[in-house]
Amino acid sequence: MCKRERMRAGLLKISEVAREAGVQKTTVRYYTEMGLLKVSTKMLPGGYRLYDRGETVESIRRIKSIHEENRTLGDIRQLLEAVALR
């Protein structure tokens, strides 16, 4: 899948997500490992993770906003799960 096809499908690599959300790639990886972000079921050859542009960037912005309120990652996970259930 070439970059043009990915962009049309709304899928971004980790570096592209990080750039759009204003965070480091390590932050995206950490949030993914903590279960706060979902990786798309589609992956690029070589194991590159793909993320849904709208959902992922919005989730990172929401996480950053909640984190600024001095909430723990556990609290953030619970809040995100509650929003997802609505």
C-alpha positions in Angstrom: 0.0 0.0 0.0 1.6 3.2 -1.1 1.4 6.5 0.8 -1.3 7.9 -1.5 -3.5 4.9 -0.9 -2.9 5.1 2.9 -3.8 8.8 3.0 -6.9 8.2 1.0 -7.9 5.4 3.4 -7.2 7.7 6.4 -4.4 5.5 7.6 -1.1 6.9 9.0 2.2 5.5 10.1 3.4 6.2 13.6 5.6 9.1 12.6 2.8 10.7 10.7 0.4 10.3 13.7 3.0 11.8 16.0 3.6 14.8 13.8 -0.2 15.5 13.4 -0.9 15.1 17.1 2.2 17.1 18.2 3.8 14.2 20.2 6.9 12.0 19.9 6.8 8.6 18.2 7.7 7.1 21.6 4.5 8.6 23.1 2.4 7.0 20.4 4.1 3.6 21.0 3.6 4.0 24.8 -0.1 4.9 24.5 -0.5 1.9 22.2 1.2 -0.5 24.6 -0.9 0.9 27.5 -4.1 0.1 25.5 -5.0 3.7 25.0 -4.7 3.7 21.2 -5.8 1.1 18.7 -3.7 -0.1 15.8 -5.5 -0.6 12.5 -5.9 -4.3 11.5 -3.9 -3.4 8.3 -0.2 -3.3 8.5 2.5 -2.5 6.1 5.2 -5.0 5.0 8.0 -4.9 7.6 5.5 -4.7 10.5 4.8 -1.0 10.3 1.8 -0.2 12.3 -1.0 1.8 10.8 -3.4 4.0 12.7 -6.8 5.5 11.7 -6.1 9.2 11.3 -9.2 10.8 12.8 -9.7 8.4 15.7 -6.0 8.3 16.7 -5.2 12.0 16.5 -8.4 12.8 18.4 -7.7 10.2 21.1 -4.1 11.6 21.6 -5.5 15.1 22.0 -8.1 13.8 24.5 -5.4 11.9 26.4 -3.1 15.0 26.5 -6.0 17.1 27.8 -6.9 14.7 30.5 -3.3 14.2 31.5 -2.9 18.0 32.0 -5.5 17.6 34.7 -2.9 15.4 36.6 -4.9 12.2 36.0 -3.1 8.9 36.0 -3.0 6.7 32.9 -5.4 4.3 34.6 -7.9 7.1 35.1 -7.4 8.1 31.4 -8.0 4.5 30.3 -11.3 4.4 32.3 -12.5 7.7 31.0 -11.7 6.7 27.4 -13.5 3.3 27.9 -16.6 5.2 29.3 -16.7 7.5 26.3 -16.4 4.5 23.9 -19.3 2.8 25.6 -21.6 5.7 24.9 
